[in-house]
Amino acid sequence: MITGMADKPEIDGIVLTEAQKKSRRQRSIAIALALGVLVVLFFAVTMVKGPAVLVRPM
C-alpha cells in the first residue's frame, strides 16, 4: 500500500560547522569582489574605447 511521503523520516540535511560557514562566506565575498572588478574593468574599457566601439563595417 502506498501511503505517500508522510511516512519518510525527516532528514535535517548537511549541518555546517562554524568554520565551514565562515569559509563559505569568505569564498562568496571573494567571488562577489572578483565579479565586481570584472564589471568595472569592462565598463572602463568600454568608456576608453568610446562610442566607436559600436561603429563597425558591415
C-alpha distance matrix in Angstrom:
0.0 3.8 6.3 9.4 12.5 13.2 11.8 14.1 17.5 20.4 22.9 26.5 27.6 31.1 33.6 37.1 40.2 43.2 45.1 42.3 42.3 46.1 46.0 43.6 45.7 48.9 47.4 46.3 49.8 51.4 49.4 50.3 54.0 54.1 52.6 55.1 58.0 56.9 56.9 60.3 61.6 60.5 62.0 65.3 65.6 65.1 67.7 70.2 69.8 70.3 69.7 71.0 67.5 66.6 69.8 69.2 70.7 68.6
3.8 0.0 3.8 5.8 9.1 10.5 9.7 11.7 15.3 17.8 20.2 23.7 24.7 28.2 30.8 34.3 37.5 40.4 42.2 39.4 39.2 43.0 42.9 40.3 42.4 45.6 44.1 42.8 46.3 48.0 45.9 46.7 50.4 50.5 49.0 51.5 54.4 53.3 53.2 56.6 58.0 56.9 58.3 61.6 62.0 61.4 64.0 66.5 66.1 66.6 66.0 67.3 63.9 63.0 66.2 65.7 67.2 65.1
6.3 3.8 0.0 3.8 7.0 7.2 7.0 9.8 13.2 15.5 18.4 21.7 23.1 26.7 29.1 32.6 35.7 38.5 40.6 37.9 37.4 41.2 41.5 38.9 40.8 44.1 42.9 41.5 44.9 46.8 44.9 45.5 49.2 49.6 48.1 50.3 53.4 52.6 52.3 55.6 57.2 56.2 57.5 60.7 61.4 60.8 63.2 65.8 65.7 66.0 65.5 67.0 63.6 62.8 66.1 65.8 67.6 65.6
9.4 5.8 3.8 0.0 3.7 5.6 6.7 8.2 11.8 13.4 16.0 19.2 20.3 24.0 26.4 29.8 33.1 35.7 37.8 35.0 34.4 38.2 38.4 35.7 37.4 40.8 39.5 38.0 41.4 43.3 41.3 41.8 45.5 45.9 44.3 46.6 49.7 48.8 48.5 51.8 53.4 52.4 53.7 57.0 57.6 57.0 59.4 62.0 61.9 62.2 61.7 63.3 59.9 59.0 62.4 62.1 63.9 62.0
12.5 9.1 7.0 3.7 0.0 3.8 5.4 5.5 8.8 9.9 12.4 15.5 16.6 20.3 22.7 26.1 29.4 32.0 34.1 31.3 30.7 34.5 34.8 32.1 33.9 37.2 36.0 34.6 38.0 39.9 38.1 38.6 42.3 42.8 41.3 43.6 46.6 45.9 45.7 49.0 50.6 49.8 51.0 54.2 55.0 54.5 56.9 59.4 59.5 59.9 59.6 61.1 57.7 57.1 60.5 60.3 62.3 60.5
13.2 10.5 7.2 5.6 3.8 0.0 3.8 5.6 8.0 9.2 12.5 15.3 17.3 21.0 22.9 26.5 29.4 31.9 34.4 31.9 31.1 34.9 35.6 33.1 34.7 38.1 37.3 35.9 39.1 41.3 39.7 40.1 43.7 44.5 43.1 45.2 48.3 47.9 47.6 50.7 52.5 51.9 52.9 56.1 57.1 56.6 58.8 61.5 61.7 62.0 61.8 63.5 60.2 59.5 63.0 63.0 65.1 63.5
11.8 9.7 7.0 6.7 5.4 3.8 0.0 3.8 6.4 9.1 12.2 15.5 17.4 21.0 23.0 26.7 29.5 32.3 34.6 32.2 31.8 35.6 36.2 33.9 35.8 39.1 38.2 37.2 40.5 42.5 41.0 41.7 45.3 45.9 44.8 47.0 50.0 49.5 49.5 52.6 54.3 53.8 55.0 58.1 58.9 58.7 61.0 63.5 63.7 64.2 64.1 65.7 62.3 61.8 65.2 65.1 67.1 65.5
14.1 11.7 9.8 8.2 5.5 5.6 3.8 0.0 3.8 6.4 8.9 12.4 13.9 17.5 19.7 23.3 26.2 29.2 31.2 28.8 28.6 32.4 32.7 30.5 32.6 35.8 34.8 33.9 37.3 39.1 37.7 38.6 42.1 42.6 41.6 44.0 46.8 46.3 46.5 49.6 51.2 50.7 52.1 55.1 55.9 55.8 58.2 60.5 60.8 61.4 61.5 63.0 59.5 59.2 62.6 62.4 64.5 63.0
17.5 15.3 13.2 11.8 8.8 8.0 6.4 3.8 0.0 3.8 6.4 9.7 11.8 15.2 16.9 20.7 23.3 26.3 28.5 26.2 26.2 29.9 30.5 28.5 30.6 33.8 33.1 32.4 35.7 37.6 36.5 37.4 40.8 41.5 40.8 43.0 45.8 45.6 45.9 48.9 50.5 50.3 51.7 54.5 55.5 55.6 57.8 60.1 60.6 61.3 61.5 63.1 59.7 59.5 63.1 63.0 65.2 63.9
20.4 17.8 15.5 13.4 9.9 9.2 9.1 6.4 3.8 0.0 3.8 6.4 8.9 12.5 14.0 17.7 20.5 23.2 25.6 23.4 22.9 26.7 27.4 25.4 27.2 30.5 30.0 29.1 32.3 34.4 33.3 34.1 37.5 38.4 37.7 39.7 42.6 42.6 42.8 45.6 47.4 47.3 48.5 51.3 52.4 52.6 54.7 57.0 57.6 58.2 58.6 60.3 56.9 56.8 60.4 60.4 62.8 61.6
22.9 20.2 18.4 16.0 12.4 12.5 12.2 8.9 6.4 3.8 0.0 3.8 5.4 8.9 10.8 14.5 17.4 20.3 22.4 20.0 19.9 23.6 24.1 22.1 24.3 27.4 26.8 26.2 29.4 31.3 30.3 31.4 34.6 35.4 34.9 37.1 39.8 39.8 40.3 43.1 44.7 44.7 46.1 48.8 49.8 50.2 52.3 54.5 55.1 56.0 56.4 58.0 54.6 54.7 58.3 58.3 60.7 59.6
26.5 23.7 21.7 19.2 15.5 15.3 15.5 12.4 9.7 6.4 3.8 0.0 3.8 6.7 7.6 11.3 14.1 16.8 19.2 17.0 16.6 20.3 21.1 19.3 21.2 24.4 24.1 23.5 26.5 28.6 28.0 28.9 32.0 33.0 32.7 34.7 37.4 37.7 38.1 40.8 42.5 42.8 44.1 46.6 47.9 48.3 50.2 52.4 53.3 54.1 54.8 56.5 53.1 53.4 57.0 57.2 59.8 58.9
27.6 24.7 23.1 20.3 16.6 17.3 17.4 13.9 11.8 8.9 5.4 3.8 0.0 3.8 6.4 9.6 12.9 15.8 17.6 14.9 14.8 18.6 18.8 16.8 19.1 22.1 21.4 21.0 24.2 26.0 25.1 26.4 29.5 30.2 30.0 32.2 34.7 34.8 35.5 38.2 39.7 40.0 41.5 44.0 45.1 45.6 47.7 49.7 50.5 51.5 52.2 53.7 50.3 50.7 54.3 54.3 56.8 56.0
31.1 28.2 26.7 24.0 20.3 21.0 21.0 17.5 15.2 12.5 8.9 6.7 3.8 0.0 3.8 6.3 9.7 12.8 14.1 11.3 11.8 15.5 15.4 13.8 16.4 19.2 18.5 18.6 21.8 23.3 22.8 24.3 27.2 27.9 28.0 30.3 32.6 32.9 33.8 36.4 37.7 38.3 39.9 42.2 43.3 44.1 46.1 48.0 48.9 50.0 51.0 52.5 49.0 49.7 53.2 53.2 55.9 55.3
33.6 30.8 29.1 26.4 22.7 22.9 23.0 19.7 16.9 14.0 10.8 7.6 6.4 3.8 0.0 3.8 6.7 9.6 11.6 9.6 9.7 13.3 14.0 13.0 15.1 17.9 18.0 18.2 20.9 22.8 22.8 24.1 26.7 27.9 28.3 30.2 32.4 33.2 34.1 36.4 37.9 38.8 40.2 42.3 43.6 44.6 46.4 48.2 49.4 50.5 51.7 53.3 50.0 50.8 54.4 54.6 57.4 57.0
37.1 34.3 32.6 29.8 26.1 26.5 26.7 23.3 20.7 17.7 14.5 11.3 9.6 6.3 3.8 0.0 3.8 6.5 8.0 5.8 6.2 9.7 10.3 9.7 12.0 14.5 14.8 15.4 18.0 19.6 20.1 21.5 23.8 25.0 25.8 27.6 29.6 30.6 31.7 33.8 35.2 36.3 37.8 39.7 41.1 42.3 43.9 45.6 47.0 48.2 49.6 51.1 47.9 48.9 52.5 52.8 55.7 55.5
40.2 37.5 35.7 33.1 29.4 29.4 29.5 26.2 23.3 20.5 17.4 14.1 12.9 9.7 6.7 3.8 0.0 3.8 5.4 5.2 6.3 8.7 9.8 10.6 12.4 14.3 15.3 16.5 18.5 20.0 21.1 22.6 24.4 25.8 27.0 28.6 30.4 31.7 33.0 34.7 36.2 37.6 39.0 40.6 42.2 43.6 45.1 46.6 48.2 49.5 51.1 52.7 49.5 50.8 54.4 54.7 57.7 57.7
43.2 40.4 38.5 35.7 32.0 31.9 32.3 29.2 26.3 23.2 20.3 16.8 15.8 12.8 9.6 6.5 3.8 0.0 3.8 5.4 5.0 6.1 8.5 9.8 10.5 12.3 14.2 15.2 16.5 18.3 20.0 21.0 22.5 24.3 25.7 26.8 28.6 30.3 31.5 32.9 34.5 36.2 37.4 38.8 40.6 42.1 43.3 44.8 46.7 47.9 49.6 51.3 48.4 49.7 53.3 53.9 57.0 57.2
45.1 42.2 40.6 37.8 34.1 34.4 34.6 31.2 28.5 25.6 22.4 19.2 17.6 14.1 11.6 8.0 5.4 3.8 0.0 3.8 5.5 5.1 6.1 8.6 9.9 10.5 12.2 14.2 15.4 16.4 18.3 19.9 21.1 22.5 24.3 25.6 27.0 28.6 30.3 31.6 32.8 34.7 36.1 37.3 38.9 40.7 42.0 43.2 45.1 46.5 48.4 49.9 46.9 48.5 52.0 52.4 55.5 55.9
42.3 39.4 37.9 35.0 31.3 31.9 32.2 28.8 26.2 23.4 20.0 17.0 14.9 11.3 9.6 5.8 5.2 5.4 3.8 0.0 3.8 5.4 5.0 6.1 8.6 9.8 10.4 12.1 14.2 15.2 16.4 18.2 19.9 21.0 22.4 24.2 25.7 26.9 28.5 30.2 31.4 32.9 34.5 36.0 37.4 39.0 40.5 41.9 43.4 44.9 46.6 48.1 44.9 46.3 49.8 50.1 53.1 53.2
42.3 39.2 37.4 34.4 30.7 31.1 31.8 28.6 26.2 22.9 19.9 16.6 14.8 11.8 9.7 6.2 6.3 5.0 5.5 3.8 0.0 3.8 5.4 5.1 6.2 8.6 9.9 10.5 12.3 14.2 15.4 16.4 18.3 20.0 21.1 22.4 24.4 25.8 27.0 28.6 30.2 31.7 32.9 34.5 36.2 37.5 38.9 40.5 42.2 43.4 45.0 46.7 43.6 44.9 48.5 49.0 52.1 52.3
46.1 43.0 41.2 38.2 34.5 34.9 35.6 32.4 29.9 26.7 23.6 20.3 18.6 15.5 13.3 9.7 8.7 6.1 5.1 5.4 3.8 0.0 3.8 5.5 5.1 6.2 8.6 9.9 10.6 12.3 14.3 15.3 16.5 18.4 20.0 21.0 22.5 24.4 25.8 26.9 28.5 30.4 31.5 32.8 34.6 36.2 37.4 38.8 40.7 42.0 43.9 45.5 42.6 44.2 47.7 48.3 51.6 52.0
46.0 42.9 41.5 38.4 34.8 35.6 36.2 32.7 30.5 27.4 24.1 21.1 18.8 15.4 14.0 10.3 9.8 8.5 6.1 5.0 5.4 3.8 0.0 3.8 5.5 5.2 6.1 8.6 9.9 10.5 12.3 14.2 15.4 16.5 18.4 19.9 21.1 22.6 24.4 25.8 26.9 28.7 30.3 31.5 33.0 34.7 36.1 37.4 39.1 40.6 42.5 44.0 40.9 42.6 46.0 46.4 49.5 49.9
43.6 40.3 38.9 35.7 32.1 33.1 33.9 30.5 28.5 25.4 22.1 19.3 16.8 13.8 13.0 9.7 10.6 9.8 8.6 6.1 5.1 5.5 3.8 0.0 3.8 5.5 5.1 6.1 8.6 9.9 10.6 12.2 14.2 15.3 16.5 18.3 20.0 21.1 22.6 24.4 25.7 27.1 28.6 30.2 31.6 33.0 34.6 36.1 37.6 39.0 40.6 42.1 39.0 40.4 43.9 44.3 47.3 47.5
45.7 42.4 40.8 37.4 33.9 34.7 35.8 32.6 30.6 27.2 24.3 21.2 19.1 16.4 15.1 12.0 12.4 10.5 9.9 8.6 6.2 5.1 5.5 3.8 0.0 3.8 5.4 5.1 6.2 8.6 9.9 10.5 12.3 14.2 15.3 16.4 18.3 20.0 21.0 22.5 24.2 25.8 26.9 28.4 30.3 31.6 32.8 34.5 36.2 37.4 39.1 40.9 37.9 39.3 42.9 43.6 46.8 47.2
48.9 45.6 44.1 40.8 37.2 38.1 39.1 35.8 33.8 30.5 27.4 24.4 22.1 19.2 17.9 14.5 14.3 12.3 10.5 9.8 8.6 6.2 5.2 5.5 3.8 0.0 3.8 5.4 5.1 6.2 8.7 9.9 10.5 12.3 14.2 15.2 16.5 18.4 20.0 21.0 22.4 24.4 25.7 26.8 28.5 30.3 31.4 32.7 34.6 36.1 38.1 39.6 36.8 38.5 42.0 42.6 45.9 46.5
47.4 44.1 42.9 39.5 36.0 37.3 38.2 34.8 33.1 30.0 26.8 24.1 21.4 18.5 18.0 14.8 15.3 14.2 12.2 10.4 9.9 8.6 6.1 5.1 5.4 3.8 0.0 3.8 5.4 5.1 6.2 8.6 9.9 10.6 12.3 14.2 15.4 16.6 18.4 20.0 21.0 22.7 24.4 25.7 27.0 28.7 30.3 31.5 33.1 34.7 36.5 37.9 34.8 36.4 39.9 40.3 43.4 43.8
46.3 42.8 41.5 38.0 34.6 35.9 37.2 33.9 32.4 29.1 26.2 23.5 21.0 18.6 18.2 15.4 16.5 15.2 14.2 12.1 10.5 9.9 8.6 6.1 5.1 5.4 3.8 0.0 3.8 5.4 5.2 6.2 8.6 9.9 10.6 12.2 14.3 15.4 16.5 18.4 19.9 21.2 22.5 24.3 25.8 27.1 28.6 30.3 31.8 33.0 34.6 36.2 33.1 34.5 38.1 38.7 41.9 42.2
49.8 46.3 44.9 41.4 38.0 39.1 40.5 37.3 35.7 32.3 29.4 26.5 24.2 21.8 20.9 18.0 18.5 16.5 15.4 14.2 12.3 10.6 9.9 8.6 6.2 5.1 5.4 3.8 0.0 3.8 5.5 5.0 6.1 8.6 9.8 10.4 12.2 14.2 15.3 16.4 18.2 20.0 21.0 22.3 24.2 25.7 26.8 28.4 30.3 31.4 33.3 35.1 32.2 33.8 37.4 38.2 41.6 42.2
51.4 48.0 46.8 43.3 39.9 41.3 42.5 39.1 37.6 34.4 31.3 28.6 26.0 23.3 22.8 19.6 20.0 18.3 16.4 15.2 14.2 12.3 10.5 9.9 8.6 6.2 5.1 5.4 3.8 0.0 3.8 5.5 5.1 6.1 8.6 9.8 10.6 12.3 14.3 15.4 16.4 18.4 19.9 20.9 22.5 24.4 25.7 26.8 28.6 30.2 32.3 33.7 30.8 32.7 36.1 36.7 40.0 40.7
49.4 45.9 44.9 41.3 38.1 39.7 41.0 37.7 36.5 33.3 30.3 28.0 25.1 22.8 22.8 20.1 21.1 20.0 18.3 16.4 15.4 14.3 12.3 10.6 9.9 8.7 6.2 5.2 5.5 3.8 0.0 3.8 5.5 5.1 6.1 8.6 9.9 10.6 12.3 14.3 15.2 16.6 18.4 19.9 21.1 22.6 24.4 25.7 27.1 28.6 30.4 31.7 28.6 30.2 33.7 34.1 37.3 37.8
50.3 46.7 45.5 41.8 38.6 40.1 41.7 38.6 37.4 34.1 31.4 28.9 26.4 24.3 24.1 21.5 22.6 21.0 19.9 18.2 16.4 15.3 14.2 12.2 10.5 9.9 8.6 6.2 5.0 5.5 3.8 0.0 3.8 5.5 5.1 6.1 8.6 9.9 10.5 12.3 14.1 15.4 16.5 18.2 20.0 21.1 22.5 24.3 25.9 26.9 28.6 30.4 27.4 28.9 32.5 33.3 36.7 37.3
54.0 50.4 49.2 45.5 42.3 43.7 45.3 42.1 40.8 37.5 34.6 32.0 29.5 27.2 26.7 23.8 24.4 22.5 21.1 19.9 18.3 16.5 15.4 14.2 12.3 10.5 9.9 8.6 6.1 5.1 5.5 3.8 0.0 3.8 5.4 5.0 6.1 8.6 9.8 10.5 12.1 14.2 15.2 16.3 18.2 19.9 20.9 22.3 24.3 25.6 27.7 29.3 26.7 28.5 32.0 32.9 36.4 37.3
54.1 50.5 49.6 45.9 42.8 44.5 45.9 42.6 41.5 38.4 35.4 33.0 30.2 27.9 27.9 25.0 25.8 24.3 22.5 21.0 20.0 18.4 16.5 15.3 14.2 12.3 10.6 9.9 8.6 6.1 5.1 5.5 3.8 0.0 3.8 5.4 5.1 6.2 8.7 10.0 10.5 12.4 14.2 15.2 16.5 18.4 20.0 21.0 22.6 24.3 26.4 27.6 24.7 26.8 30.1 30.7 34.0 34.9
52.6 49.0 48.1 44.3 41.3 43.1 44.8 41.6 40.8 37.7 34.9 32.7 30.0 28.0 28.3 25.8 27.0 25.7 24.3 22.4 21.1 20.0 18.4 16.5 15.3 14.2 12.3 10.6 9.8 8.6 6.1 5.1 5.4 3.8 0.0 3.8 5.5 5.1 6.2 8.7 9.8 10.6 12.3 14.2 15.4 16.6 18.4 20.0 21.2 22.6 24.3 25.7 22.7 24.3 27.8 28.5 31.8 32.5
55.1 51.5 50.3 46.6 43.6 45.2 47.0 44.0 43.0 39.7 37.1 34.7 32.2 30.3 30.2 27.6 28.6 26.8 25.6 24.2 22.4 21.0 19.9 18.3 16.4 15.2 14.2 12.2 10.4 9.8 8.6 6.1 5.0 5.4 3.8 0.0 3.8 5.4 5.1 6.2 8.5 10.0 10.6 12.2 14.3 15.4 16.5 18.3 20.1 21.0 22.9 24.8 22.1 23.8 27.3 28.5 32.0 33.0
58.0 54.4 53.4 49.7 46.6 48.3 50.0 46.8 45.8 42.6 39.8 37.4 34.7 32.6 32.4 29.6 30.4 28.6 27.0 25.7 24.4 22.5 21.1 20.0 18.3 16.5 15.4 14.3 12.2 10.6 9.9 8.6 6.1 5.1 5.5 3.8 0.0 3.8 5.5 5.1 6.0 8.6 9.8 10.4 12.2 14.1 15.2 16.3 18.3 19.8 22.1 23.6 21.0 23.3 26.5 27.5 31.1 32.4
56.9 53.3 52.6 48.8 45.9 47.9 49.5 46.3 45.6 42.6 39.8 37.7 34.8 32.9 33.2 30.6 31.7 30.3 28.6 26.9 25.8 24.4 22.6 21.1 20.0 18.4 16.6 15.4 14.2 12.3 10.6 9.9 8.6 6.2 5.1 5.4 3.8 0.0 3.8 5.5 5.0 6.2 8.5 9.8 10.6 12.3 14.2 15.3 16.5 18.3 20.3 21.4 18.5 20.6 23.9 24.6 28.0 29.1
56.9 53.2 52.3 48.5 45.7 47.6 49.5 46.5 45.9 42.8 40.3 38.1 35.5 33.8 34.1 31.7 33.0 31.5 30.3 28.5 27.0 25.8 24.4 22.6 21.0 20.0 18.4 16.5 15.3 14.3 12.3 10.5 9.8 8.7 6.2 5.1 5.5 3.8 0.0 3.8 5.4 5.2 6.1 8.6 10.0 10.6 12.3 14.3 15.5 16.5 18.2 19.8 17.1 18.7 22.2 23.4 26.9 28.0
60.3 56.6 55.6 51.8 49.0 50.7 52.6 49.6 48.9 45.6 43.1 40.8 38.2 36.4 36.4 33.8 34.7 32.9 31.6 30.2 28.6 26.9 25.8 24.4 22.5 21.0 20.0 18.4 16.4 15.4 14.3 12.3 10.5 10.0 8.7 6.2 5.1 5.5 3.8 0.0 3.8 5.5 5.0 6.0 8.6 9.8 10.4 12.2 14.2 15.1 17.4 19.3 17.0 19.2 22.4 23.9 27.6 29.1
61.6 58.0 57.2 53.4 50.6 52.5 54.3 51.2 50.5 47.4 44.7 42.5 39.7 37.7 37.9 35.2 36.2 34.5 32.8 31.4 30.2 28.5 26.9 25.7 24.2 22.4 21.0 19.9 18.2 16.4 15.2 14.1 12.1 10.5 9.8 8.5 6.0 5.0 5.4 3.8 0.0 3.8 5.4 5.1 6.2 8.5 9.9 10.5 12.3 14.1 16.7 17.8 15.4 18.0 21.0 22.1 25.7 27.3
60.5 56.9 56.2 52.4 49.8 51.9 53.8 50.7 50.3 47.3 44.7 42.8 40.0 38.3 38.8 36.3 37.6 36.2 34.7 32.9 31.7 30.4 28.7 27.1 25.8 24.4 22.7 21.2 20.0 18.4 16.6 15.4 14.2 12.4 10.6 10.0 8.6 6.2 5.2 5.5 3.8 0.0 3.8 5.5 5.2 6.1 8.6 10.0 10.7 12.2 14.2 15.3 12.5 14.7 17.9 18.9 22.5 23.9
62.0 58.3 57.5 53.7 51.0 52.9 55.0 52.1 51.7 48.5 46.1 44.1 41.5 39.9 40.2 37.8 39.0 37.4 36.1 34.5 32.9 31.5 30.3 28.6 26.9 25.7 24.4 22.5 21.0 19.9 18.4 16.5 15.2 14.2 12.3 10.6 9.8 8.5 6.1 5.0 5.4 3.8 0.0 3.8 5.5 5.1 6.2 8.7 10.0 10.5 12.5 14.4 12.3 14.3 17.5 19.3 23.0 24.6
65.3 61.6 60.7 57.0 54.2 56.1 58.1 55.1 54.5 51.3 48.8 46.6 44.0 42.2 42.3 39.7 40.6 38.8 37.3 36.0 34.5 32.8 31.5 30.2 28.4 26.8 25.7 24.3 22.3 20.9 19.9 18.2 16.3 15.2 14.2 12.2 10.4 9.8 8.6 6.0 5.1 5.5 3.8 0.0 3.8 5.4 5.1 6.1 8.6 9.7 12.7 14.2 12.7 15.4 18.1 19.9 23.6 25.7
65.6 62.0 61.4 57.6 55.0 57.1 58.9 55.9 55.5 52.4 49.8 47.9 45.1 43.3 43.6 41.1 42.2 40.6 38.9 37.4 36.2 34.6 33.0 31.6 30.3 28.5 27.0 25.8 24.2 22.5 21.1 20.0 18.2 16.5 15.4 14.3 12.2 10.6 10.0 8.6 6.2 5.2 5.5 3.8 0.0 3.8 5.4 5.1 6.2 8.5 11.3 12.0 10.0 13.2 15.6 16.9 20.5 22.7
65.1 61.4 60.8 57.0 54.5 56.6 58.7 55.8 55.6 52.6 50.2 48.3 45.6 44.1 44.6 42.3 43.6 42.1 40.7 39.0 37.5 36.2 34.7 33.0 31.6 30.3 28.7 27.1 25.7 24.4 22.6 21.1 19.9 18.4 16.6 15.4 14.1 12.3 10.6 9.8 8.5 6.1 5.1 5.4 3.8 0.0 3.8 5.5 5.2 6.1 8.2 9.5 7.4 10.0 12.9 14.7 18.4 20.4
67.7 64.0 63.2 59.4 56.9 58.8 61.0 58.2 57.8 54.7 52.3 50.2 47.7 46.1 46.4 43.9 45.1 43.3 42.0 40.5 38.9 37.4 36.1 34.6 32.8 31.4 30.3 28.6 26.8 25.7 24.4 22.5 20.9 20.0 18.4 16.5 15.2 14.2 12.3 10.4 9.9 8.6 6.2 5.1 5.4 3.8 0.0 3.8 5.5 5.0 7.9 10.0 9.3 11.8 14.2 16.6 20.4 22.6
70.2 66.5 65.8 62.0 59.4 61.5 63.5 60.5 60.1 57.0 54.5 52.4 49.7 48.0 48.2 45.6 46.6 44.8 43.2 41.9 40.5 38.8 37.4 36.1 34.5 32.7 31.5 30.3 28.4 26.8 25.7 24.3 22.3 21.0 20.0 18.3 16.3 15.3 14.3 12.2 10.5 10.0 8.7 6.1 5.1 5.5 3.8 0.0 3.8 5.3 9.1 9.8 9.6 12.8 14.5 16.5 20.0 22.7
69.8 66.1 65.7 61.9 59.5 61.7 63.7 60.8 60.6 57.6 55.1 53.3 50.5 48.9 49.4 47.0 48.2 46.7 45.1 43.4 42.2 40.7 39.1 37.6 36.2 34.6 33.1 31.8 30.3 28.6 27.1 25.9 24.3 22.6 21.2 20.1 18.3 16.5 15.5 14.2 12.3 10.7 10.0 8.6 6.2 5.2 5.5 3.8 0.0 3.8 6.8 6.4 6.0 9.6 10.9 12.7 16.2 19.0
70.3 66.6 66.0 62.2 59.9 62.0 64.2 61.4 61.3 58.2 56.0 54.1 51.5 50.0 50.5 48.2 49.5 47.9 46.5 44.9 43.4 42.0 40.6 39.0 37.4 36.1 34.7 33.0 31.4 30.2 28.6 26.9 25.6 24.3 22.6 21.0 19.8 18.3 16.5 15.1 14.1 12.2 10.5 9.7 8.5 6.1 5.0 5.3 3.8 0.0 3.8 5.4 6.2 8.6 10.1 12.8 16.4 19.0
69.7 66.0 65.5 61.7 59.6 61.8 64.1 61.5 61.5 58.6 56.4 54.8 52.2 51.0 51.7 49.6 51.1 49.6 48.4 46.6 45.0 43.9 42.5 40.6 39.1 38.1 36.5 34.6 33.3 32.3 30.4 28.6 27.7 26.4 24.3 22.9 22.1 20.3 18.2 17.4 16.7 14.2 12.5 12.7 11.3 8.2 7.9 9.1 6.8 3.8 0.0 3.8 5.3 5.9 7.3 10.7 14.1 16.5
71.0 67.3 67.0 63.3 61.1 63.5 65.7 63.0 63.1 60.3 58.0 56.5 53.7 52.5 53.3 51.1 52.7 51.3 49.9 48.1 46.7 45.5 44.0 42.1 40.9 39.6 37.9 36.2 35.1 33.7 31.7 30.4 29.3 27.6 25.7 24.8 23.6 21.4 19.8 19.3 17.8 15.3 14.4 14.2 12.0 9.5 10.0 9.8 6.4 5.4 3.8 0.0 3.8 5.3 5.0 7.8 11.2 14.0
67.5 63.9 63.6 59.9 57.7 60.2 62.3 59.5 59.7 56.9 54.6 53.1 50.3 49.0 50.0 47.9 49.5 48.4 46.9 44.9 43.6 42.6 40.9 39.0 37.9 36.8 34.8 33.1 32.2 30.8 28.6 27.4 26.7 24.7 22.7 22.1 21.0 18.5 17.1 17.0 15.4 12.5 12.3 12.7 10.0 7.4 9.3 9.6 6.0 6.2 5.3 3.8 0.0 3.8 5.6 7.3 11.1 13.4
66.6 63.0 62.8 59.0 57.1 59.5 61.8 59.2 59.5 56.8 54.7 53.4 50.7 49.7 50.8 48.9 50.8 49.7 48.5 46.3 44.9 44.2 42.6 40.4 39.3 38.5 36.4 34.5 33.8 32.7 30.2 28.9 28.5 26.8 24.3 23.8 23.3 20.6 18.7 19.2 18.0 14.7 14.3 15.4 13.2 10.0 11.8 12.8 9.6 8.6 5.9 5.3 3.8 0.0 3.8 6.2 9.7 11.3
69.8 66.2 66.1 62.4 60.5 63.0 65.2 62.6 63.1 60.4 58.3 57.0 54.3 53.2 54.4 52.5 54.4 53.3 52.0 49.8 48.5 47.7 46.0 43.9 42.9 42.0 39.9 38.1 37.4 36.1 33.7 32.5 32.0 30.1 27.8 27.3 26.5 23.9 22.2 22.4 21.0 17.9 17.5 18.1 15.6 12.9 14.2 14.5 10.9 10.1 7.3 5.0 5.6 3.8 0.0 3.8 6.9 9.3
69.2 65.7 65.8 62.1 60.3 63.0 65.1 62.4 63.0 60.4 58.3 57.2 54.3 53.2 54.6 52.8 54.7 53.9 52.4 50.1 49.0 48.3 46.4 44.3 43.6 42.6 40.3 38.7 38.2 36.7 34.1 33.3 32.9 30.7 28.5 28.5 27.5 24.6 23.4 23.9 22.1 18.9 19.3 19.9 16.9 14.7 16.6 16.5 12.7 12.8 10.7 7.8 7.3 6.2 3.8 0.0 3.8 6.3
70.7 67.2 67.6 63.9 62.3 65.1 67.1 64.5 65.2 62.8 60.7 59.8 56.8 55.9 57.4 55.7 57.7 57.0 55.5 53.1 52.1 51.6 49.5 47.3 46.8 45.9 43.4 41.9 41.6 40.0 37.3 36.7 36.4 34.0 31.8 32.0 31.1 28.0 26.9 27.6 25.7 22.5 23.0 23.6 20.5 18.4 20.4 20.0 16.2 16.4 14.1 11.2 11.1 9.7 6.9 3.8 0.0 3.8
68.6 65.1 65.6 62.0 60.5 63.5 65.5 63.0 63.9 61.6 59.6 58.9 56.0 55.3 57.0 55.5 57.7 57.2 55.9 53.2 52.3 52.0 49.9 47.5 47.2 46.5 43.8 42.2 42.2 40.7 37.8 37.3 37.3 34.9 32.5 33.0 32.4 29.1 28.0 29.1 27.3 23.9 24.6 25.7 22.7 20.4 22.6 22.7 19.0 19.0 16.5 14.0 13.4 11.3 9.3 6.3 3.8 0.0
